[in-house]
Amino acid sequence: MLLAVLWLAACGKPTPAPVEENVYYTCSMDPQVVEQNPGPCPICKMPLVRVEIAPDKKRTR
């Protein structure tokens, strides 16, 4: 019984990382790629670069 409870507790969904409003990630080779999380570029597979927006600027898409 204890094993079943531990197994079910370990199967919980992980909480997603909070998204920062003034940060986005883009590719230096494919600047049209804009993501909210780091990772590889979906086009060229290079690592995405973190871009911080000044607090007084608004992000437009």
Secondary structure per residue as TSV (DSSP state, phi and psi in degrees):
chain	resnum	aa	ss	phi	psi
A	1	M	-	360.0	-45.1
A	2	L	H	-62.7	-38.2
A	3	L	H	-63.2	-39.7
A	4	A	H	-65.1	-41.0
A	5	V	H	-65.2	-44.8
A	6	L	H	-63.5	-40.2
A	7	W	H	-64.7	-43.6
A	8	L	H	-67.3	-35.7
A	9	A	H	-67.4	-33.8
A	10	A	H	-74.9	-17.4
A	11	C	T	-89.4	6.5
A	12	G	S	-64.8	153.3
A	13	K	-	-73.6	134.4
A	14	P	-	-71.0	147.4
A	15	T	-	-79.4	136.2
A	16	P	-	-69.3	151.8
A	17	A	-	-66.8	142.4
A	18	P	-	-65.6	143.2
A	19	V	-	-91.4	126.9
A	20	E	-	-82.4	130.2
A	21	E	T	-67.8	-31.8
A	22	N	T	-101.8	20.9
A	23	V	E	-133.5	138.2
A	24	Y	E	-143.1	169.0
A	25	Y	E	-122.5	136.3
A	26	T	E	-139.2	168.7
A	27	C	-	-101.1	135.8
A	28	S	S	-71.0	-23.7
A	29	M	S	-92.8	-26.9
A	30	D	-	-129.7	77.4
A	31	P	T	-65.3	-10.9
A	32	Q	T	-72.8	-14.6
A	33	V	-	-80.4	120.7
A	34	V	E	-132.8	118.4
A	35	E	E	-124.2	158.6
A	36	Q	S	-89.7	-14.0
A	37	N	S	-129.3	152.9
A	38	P	-	-69.7	161.9
A	39	G	-	156.1	-168.7
A	40	P	B	-84.0	152.0
A	41	C	-	-66.4	133.3
A	42	P	T	-69.3	-15.7
A	43	I	T	-93.4	-56.4
A	44	C	T	-108.8	-6.3
A	45	K	-	72.1	9.0
A	46	M	-	-73.5	154.6
A	47	P	B	-64.3	139.0
A	48	L	-	-72.9	149.7
A	49	V	E	-102.3	134.6
A	50	R	E	-75.2	132.6
A	51	V	E	-125.4	125.7
A	52	E	E	-103.7	135.4
A	53	I	-	-97.4	135.1
A	54	A	-	-58.3	142.3
A	55	P	T	-57.2	-27.3
A	56	D	T	-86.9	-1.7
A	57	K	S	-102.6	147.2
A	58	K	-	-105.3	142.0
A	59	R	-	-83.0	131.0
A	60	T	-	-119.4	144.8
A	61	R	-	-122.5	360.0
